[in-house]
């Protein structure tokens, strides 16, 4: 990292602190309106308390998506405070999507037991549905002139999240072409499914923020494009971290995605490269036995040798550039650009 980037990234982290301070009280107030059992699951999932309801010392999230909402509203000429309901709604939808991942056992939960193991898959699914309904309520009850359109944007995003879930997250075995969304067009087809998930939600955050900031249709779509490009860049970074990330930073064991035989973006690129390394990697992925540490290290080397690591990093850089050109220079756009750079360096 070059020296001039350090102050910008430090400022971006301060933006996250600012966002959390604005949004967290409203988010807690919204969750408090849920029935007791659902509220208990939701609060555990958000990291507010443990399975017994004892408050946890630190918040679980970093408020990246709410910060994108608030800054997008300011870029559009509006007020961050007026956009708080939109930020709360986006965070509720985000945690709904994570609950869905928890029920399949495909999301690392750090040192905490996954929600489904503590409360059961049925109650967790219902809690996720409640979070989506609550998100729409928060927007509808905001009294904002764009509340109706905002609710439509949210519901459309939830549909994209559901459409994109299985091909991206579920650990898979068997030939690449057997995965929905992956065939002759892989890895481009896989990237389309990623767009239905990460890109859709971050695009929603930026579009909804612009909407609540008073942007016209063109401005809303420009911010959606910014968010979708940023979301795909973020997915590439997350997938790289899932293989080569520092466990002290990611909170996950080394080579987590390879251990799960997940078809992440760099892995799919490697598998479809037609190289000898691709064939060796496919053979490892086809085995049914758990991979030991030596095999995991070998698999990571094969992904890199087949070009997956370099391609994914190049795509993250390219997509970040596509995102940043959507922003006008100066003002809150500078803060938004700084946050985008932070996010694509593995911020969570």
DAKAFEN-V267176 format. One record per pair of residues at least 4 apart in sequence whose ideal C-beta (glycine too) atoms are under 6 Angstrom apart, sorted by sequence separation. I is the first residue (numbers start at 1). J is the second residue. D is the distance in Angstrom with one decimal. If there is no record, write none. Layout:
BEGIN
I_J_D + I_J_D
END
This chain:
BEGIN
1_5_5.3 + 5_9_5.9 + 19_23_5.9 + 20_24_5.3 + 23_27_5.6 + 34_38_4.5 + 49_53_5.1 + 50_54_4.9 + 63_67_5.4 + 68_72_6.0 + 83_87_6.0 + 113_117_5.0 + 115_119_5.9 + 119_123_4.8 + 137_141_5.8 + 146_150_5.3 + 164_168_5.9 + 165_169_6.0 + 166_170_5.2 + 174_178_4.7 + 182_186_4.4 + 185_189_3.9 + 186_190_5.5 + 194_198_5.9 + 195_199_4.2 + 196_200_5.5 + 199_203_5.7 + 204_208_5.7 + 215_219_3.1 + 240_244_5.9 + 241_245_3.3 + 252_256_4.3 + 255_259_5.6 + 263_267_5.5 + 291_295_4.1 + 307_311_5.3 + 343_347_5.1 + 34_39_4.2 + 43_48_4.3 + 49_54_5.7 + 73_78_4.5 + 101_106_5.3 + 102_107_5.5 + 109_114_4.6 + 113_118_5.4 + 116_121_4.9 + 119_124_5.6 + 142_147_5.3 + 210_215_3.9 + 215_220_5.0 + 245_250_4.0 + 257_262_4.2 + 263_268_5.3 + 273_278_4.7 + 291_296_5.1 + 303_308_4.3 + 304_309_4.3 + 328_333_5.4 + 342_347_4.9 + 43_49_5.2 + 49_55_5.0 + 74_80_5.4 + 101_107_3.7 + 176_182_5.4 + 177_183_4.9 + 327_333_4.2 + 44_51_5.9 + 49_56_5.7 + 73_80_5.8 + 140_147_5.6 + 172_179_5.5 + 182_189_5.2 + 247_254_5.8 + 257_264_4.9 + 271_278_5.5 + 31_39_5.9 + 116_124_4.9 + 139_147_5.4 + 181_189_4.8 + 182_190_5.3 + 270_278_5.7 + 47_56_5.7 + 115_124_5.1 + 210_219_5.5 + 211_220_5.4 + 241_250_5.3 + 70_80_4.2 + 73_83_3.6 + 176_186_5.8 + 210_220_4.6 + 327_337_5.8 + 31_42_5.2 + 139_150_4.5 + 140_151_5.7 + 270_281_5.7 + 271_282_5.8 + 47_59_5.8 + 102_114_4.9 + 139_151_5.0 + 167_179_5.7 + 181_193_4.3 + 243_255_5.9 + 47_60_2.3 + 70_83_5.5 + 102_115_4.7 + 103_116_4.9 + 167_180_4.7 + 207_220_5.2 + 210_223_4.0 + 324_337_5.5 + 46_60_5.9 + 69_83_5.7 + 102_116_5.2 + 167_181_4.2 + 242_256_5.3 + 243_257_5.5 + 136_151_5.1 + 242_257_3.5 + 243_258_5.9 + 284_299_5.3 + 207_223_5.6 + 69_86_5.2 + 70_87_5.7 + 206_223_4.2 + 207_224_3.9 + 323_340_5.8 + 69_87_4.0 + 103_121_4.9 + 136_154_6.0 + 135_154_5.8 + 206_226_5.5 + 66_87_3.7 + 69_90_5.5 + 103_124_5.4 + 203_224_4.7 + 206_227_3.3 + 281_302_4.3 + 205_227_5.9 + 242_264_5.8 + 280_302_5.4 + 203_227_3.8 + 261_285_5.3 + 320_344_5.1 + 65_90_5.1 + 66_91_5.4 + 99_124_5.7 + 168_193_5.0 + 202_227_4.4 + 203_228_3.8 + 239_264_3.8 + 277_302_4.6 + 132_158_5.7 + 167_193_4.2 + 168_194_5.7 + 239_265_4.6 + 239_266_5.7 + 100_128_5.9 + 202_230_5.6 + 203_231_6.0 + 277_305_4.1 + 278_306_4.9 + 316_344_5.7 + 65_94_5.5 + 99_128_3.9 + 164_193_4.8 + 168_197_5.5 + 199_228_4.3 + 202_231_3.5 + 236_265_5.6 + 277_306_4.0 + 275_306_4.8 + 96_128_4.6 + 164_196_2.6 + 199_231_3.5 + 163_196_4.8 + 164_197_3.9 + 198_231_4.4 + 199_232_4.8 + 270_303_4.5 + 273_306_4.5 + 273_307_5.5 + 96_131_4.3 + 95_131_5.8 + 96_132_5.0 + 160_196_4.6 + 161_197_5.9 + 198_234_5.9 + 267_303_5.8 + 270_306_3.6 + 198_235_4.4 + 266_303_5.5 + 258_296_5.2 + 270_308_3.5 + 92_131_4.7 + 269_308_4.4 + 23_63_6.0 + 160_200_3.8 + 194_235_4.7 + 255_296_4.1 + 258_299_4.7 + 92_134_5.6 + 93_135_5.1 + 266_308_3.5 + 269_311_4.8 + 20_63_4.1 + 23_66_4.3 + 92_135_3.9 + 157_200_5.3 + 266_309_5.5 + 19_63_4.3 + 255_300_5.7 + 16_62_5.3 + 89_135_4.1 + 266_312_4.0 + 16_63_5.4 + 19_66_5.0 + 157_204_4.0 + 265_312_5.2 + 19_67_3.6 + 89_138_4.8 + 45_95_5.9 + 88_138_5.2 + 89_139_4.9 + 16_67_5.6 + 19_70_5.6 + 153_204_5.9 + 15_67_5.6 + 85_138_5.1 + 85_139_6.0 + 153_207_5.9 + 153_208_5.6 + 85_142_3.8 + 243_300_5.4 + 26_84_5.2 + 30_88_5.6 + 150_208_5.6 + 23_84_6.0 + 27_88_5.0 + 150_211_5.7 + 22_84_5.9 + 26_88_5.0 + 106_169_4.6 + 23_87_4.8 + 27_91_5.8 + 97_161_5.1 + 89_154_5.9 + 146_211_4.6 + 146_212_5.9 + 51_118_4.9 + 101_169_5.8 + 144_212_5.8 + 45_115_5.2 + 240_312_5.5 + 236_312_4.7 + 41_119_5.3 + 190_268_4.8 + 236_315_5.2 + 237_316_5.3 + 236_316_3.9 + 187_268_4.1 + 186_268_5.6 + 187_269_4.8 + 233_316_4.6 + 42_127_5.7 + 41_127_4.2 + 186_272_5.0 + 233_319_3.7 + 232_319_5.0 + 233_320_4.6 + 38_127_4.9 + 171_260_4.4 + 171_261_5.2 + 229_319_4.9 + 171_262_5.4 + 172_263_5.6 + 38_130_4.8 + 229_322_4.3 + 230_323_4.3 + 229_323_3.8 + 176_271_5.4 + 34_130_5.8 + 226_323_4.9 + 226_326_4.0 + 225_326_5.4 + 30_134_5.9 + 222_326_5.2 + 241_346_5.2 + 237_344_5.2 + 30_138_5.4 + 234_343_5.4 + 237_346_5.5 + 230_340_5.2 + 233_344_4.9 + 90_205_4.7 + 86_208_4.5 + 83_209_5.4 + 86_212_4.6 + 83_212_4.1 + 72_206_4.5 + 76_210_4.5 + 78_213_3.0 + 69_205_4.9 + 73_209_4.4 + 77_213_6.0 + 78_214_4.7 + 68_205_4.3 + 72_209_2.9 + 76_213_3.0 + 77_214_5.7 + 68_206_5.4 + 72_210_4.8 + 76_214_5.7 + 69_208_5.9 + 73_212_5.1 + 76_215_3.8 + 65_205_4.7 + 69_209_3.9 + 73_213_3.4 + 110_251_4.4 + 76_219_5.7 + 108_252_4.5 + 72_223_5.1 + 75_332_4.7 + 74_332_4.0 + 75_333_5.5 + 71_332_5.5 + 71_335_5.7 + 71_336_4.5 + 67_339_5.9 + 64_343_5.9 + 62_348_5.8 + 15_335_5.6 + 15_339_5.6 + 12_338_4.1 + 11_338_5.6 + 12_339_4.7 + 8_338_4.7 + 12_342_4.0 + 9_342_5.4
END
